[in-house]
Amino acid sequence: MMLSKQTNLDDGDSDQGFAAWVTNEKGVKNSSLSLGSYGFGGFFDTYSYTDPKKNFTATLFLQMYPNNSHKIHEKYQQIVYRTIDDL
């Protein structure tokens, strides 16, 4: 239940579980994340996600406000997946 969709809303690229956001079909098309990847972010832009299909967790520690104004999360995610796919 912690990672199951808990709303009837169209949440975009992810569904909201009790513990974290969970990547849905739409999110798979718009990012490198696998279906069912999940994560959570903090107020000052710390960002962590787990991709169970690729068997890894990535965390980016930031102290920024306003948050993600430079698309750092997206750039970080692209670098992580490129690196893992090259292994």
Buried (B, 14 or more C-beta within 10 A) or exposed (E): EEBEEBEEEEBEBBBBBEBBBBBBEBBBEEBBBBEBBBBEBEEEBBBBBBBEEBEEEBEBEBEEEEBEEEEBBEEBBEEBBEEBEEE
